[in-house]
Amino acid sequence: MGSETGFQQVLTGPALRLEPLTAGHAAGLLAAADDQVFAHLPYPRPVSIKEMRAWIERALGTPQRRPYAIVTGGIVAGTSSYWYPDPVRGQIEIGSTWLGRPWWGTGANAEAKRLMLAHAFDVLGFAKVAFRTDAANARSQRALEKLGAHRDGLVRRDWPRPDGTWRDSVYYSILRAERPAAPRATPPDMGVSHDSQGSCGNQ
């Protein structure tokens, strides 16, 4: 369950691709990021290419995380990650998701989530996918509920914010039997795509 080969596949849908994150995505992610995008994230926004590369390096170096770049139209729109694969409980979490503001309300977030859900259930073999979001982030909660996620409850003082305060988190989940329809997709490519470098340079 959750083999490394499975995590290294490129996930392809009708309008976007999820590519395993590399340093080649740094410029595109930097262009997509701004203070409003990071308003509810529990870590500060990278403000230079050096900081974004360091952020990517930390993401890749976190043992319980498998990060992806969200690429649409050859442009890096944002990122999302699998977290905490648990083969005993058959559970994995999707989180650390953010998109640049030009892609808000376009369906990119929903398509990325559906691709990751389908991959988690059908390829990685998990029975449950969990999500958590800041209790103050109503946009994220609406998106998860529209996706069909079940609101499991509120966890108080769940995660520290960059300013030293603590956020409360709302937890959601989707079971395999509750899964939404996956986007019609081409078969996944194996490994990191060859155009990762170029897909960042357009922003």
WOFEN-V40508 format. One record per residue. N is the residue number from 1. RES is the residue in one small letter. PHI is phi in degrees with one decimal (* if undefined). PSI is psi in whole degrees, -180 to 180 (* if undefined). D_CENTER is the distance of its C-alpha to the mean C-alpha in whole Angstrom. Layout:
N|RES|PHI|PSI|D_CENTER  N|RES|PHI|PSI|D_CENTER
This chain:
1|m|*|127|19  2|g|68.9|47|16  3|s|-68.7|155|18  4|e|-62.9|-34|17  5|t|-59.7|-42|18  6|g|-63.1|-37|16  7|f|-74.2|-16|13  8|q|-95.2|5|14  9|q|-78.2|145|15  10|v|-84.9|128|13  11|l|-99.1|124|12  12|t|-121.2|126|14  13|g|-119.0|-172|15  14|p|-62.2|-35|17  15|a|-120.8|-7|16  16|l|-155.8|169|13  17|r|-126.4|146|12  18|l|-109.3|112|9  19|e|-107.0|133|11  20|p|-49.1|129|11  21|l|-64.2|138|11  22|t|-137.5|170|14  23|a|-61.5|-23|16  24|g|-65.5|-14|17  25|h|-90.0|-1|14  26|a|-61.0|-46|15  27|a|-63.4|-41|18  28|g|-65.9|-42|15  29|l|-65.6|-39|13  30|l|-61.5|-41|16  31|a|-67.8|-31|17  32|a|-79.8|-22|14  33|a|-84.7|141|14  34|d|-151.8|178|17  35|d|-64.3|-34|18  36|q|-69.0|-39|17  37|v|-60.8|-38|14  38|f|-92.3|9|14  39|a|-58.3|-34|16  40|h|-112.4|13|14  41|l|-91.3|145|12  42|p|-86.3|28|14  43|y|-150.3|153|15  44|p|-71.1|156|17  45|r|-76.2|128|16  46|p|-64.6|134|17  47|v|-115.8|6|20  48|s|-145.5|163|21  49|i|-62.8|-35|20  50|k|-63.7|-45|22  51|e|-66.6|-38|19  52|m|-67.3|-39|16  53|r|-63.9|-38|17  54|a|-66.1|-38|18  55|w|-62.2|-44|15  56|i|-63.5|-42|13  57|e|-61.5|-41|16  58|r|-66.4|-41|15  59|a|-61.6|-44|12  60|l|-69.6|-25|13  61|g|-89.8|-1|16  62|t|-85.7|116|15  63|p|-58.5|-33|16  64|q|-95.3|18|14  65|r|-127.0|141|10  66|r|-129.9|96|9  67|p|-88.9|152|7  68|y|-131.4|153|7  69|a|-96.0|139|8  70|i|-95.9|117|8  71|v|-121.5|128|12  72|t|-137.6|132|14  73|g|59.5|30|18  74|g|77.8|6|18  75|i|-116.9|138|16  76|v|-75.9|117|13  77|a|-96.6|-23|11  78|g|169.7|-154|8  79|t|-153.6|158|5  80|s|-152.9|163|2  81|s|-141.5|148|4  82|y|-83.9|142|7  83|w|-132.7|150|9  84|y|51.5|55|13  85|p|-61.2|127|14  86|d|-126.2|95|18  87|p|-68.6|-22|20  88|v|-68.1|-46|23  89|r|-92.1|-5|21  90|g|63.0|41|19  91|q|-130.8|147|16  92|i|-143.6|156|12  93|e|-112.3|145|10  94|i|-109.9|127|6  95|g|-163.7|-167|5  96|s|51.0|41|5  97|t|-95.4|127|4  98|w|-148.6|148|7  99|l|-127.7|144|9  100|g|-60.4|151|13  101|r|-59.6|-30|15  102|p|-60.1|-18|17  103|w|-103.7|2|14  104|w|-68.6|135|14  105|g|76.4|9|16  106|t|-97.4|-7|16  107|g|92.2|-3|14  108|a|-64.4|-41|11  109|n|-62.8|-46|9  110|a|-63.6|-42|11  111|e|-65.3|-42|11  112|a|-61.1|-44|8  113|k|-63.4|-42|7  114|r|-65.8|-39|11  115|l|-62.2|-43|10  116|m|-69.6|-37|8  117|l|-63.2|-49|11  118|a|-59.7|-41|14  119|h|-66.9|-41|13  120|a|-62.6|-41|13  121|f|-79.7|-47|16  122|d|-87.7|-33|18  123|v|-105.3|-49|17  124|l|-79.5|-22|16  125|g|86.7|20|18  126|f|-84.3|155|17  127|a|-102.4|-15|18  128|k|-144.4|137|16  129|v|-119.4|129|12  130|a|-109.3|156|12  131|f|-138.4|153|10  132|r|-140.9|148|12  133|t|-147.3|157|12  134|d|-58.6|133|15  135|a|-61.3|-21|18  136|a|-86.9|-6|19  137|n|-95.3|82|16  138|a|-65.1|-34|18  139|r|-60.3|-46|15  140|s|-64.6|-41|12  141|q|-64.5|-43|15  142|r|-61.4|-40|16  143|a|-64.4|-42|13  144|l|-67.1|-40|13  145|e|-68.4|-37|16  146|k|-64.7|-31|17  147|l|-70.8|-19|14  148|g|104.2|10|17  149|a|-72.5|146|15  150|h|-90.2|129|18  151|r|-76.6|112|19  152|d|-89.1|-24|20  153|g|148.6|177|21  154|l|-105.6|132|21  155|v|-111.6|117|21  156|r|-79.9|150|23  157|r|46.4|56|22  158|d|-89.8|-34|19  159|w|-152.1|138|18  160|p|-75.4|142|19  161|r|-92.6|162|19  162|p|-58.5|-28|20  163|d|-85.3|4|23  164|g|95.2|-12|24  165|t|-80.0|171|24  166|w|-116.0|139|22  167|r|-97.0|149|19  168|d|-88.4|146|20  169|s|-120.5|141|17  170|v|-96.8|128|17  171|y|-100.3|138|16  172|y|-130.4|163|15  173|s|-155.2|159|15  174|i|-133.5|128|15  175|l|-89.9|160|18  176|r|-54.0|-41|19  177|a|-70.5|-16|22  178|e|-101.4|2|20  179|r|-57.4|141|17  180|p|-76.0|165|17  181|a|-63.8|138|18  182|a|-79.7|149|16  183|p|-61.3|147|16  184|r|-65.3|119|19  185|a|-130.8|155|18  186|t|-79.1|159|20  187|p|-56.9|142|20  188|p|-66.2|143|17  189|d|-78.2|152|18  190|m|-91.8|135|19  191|g|83.2|-178|18  192|v|-76.6|136|16  193|s|-67.1|153|18  194|h|-74.5|-19|21  195|d|-99.0|19|20  196|s|-58.8|-41|17  197|q|-65.2|-46|19  198|g|-71.3|-30|21  199|s|-67.0|-17|18  200|c|-87.8|-25|17  201|g|-75.9|-7|21  202|n|-86.0|-7|21  203|q|-100.8|*|19
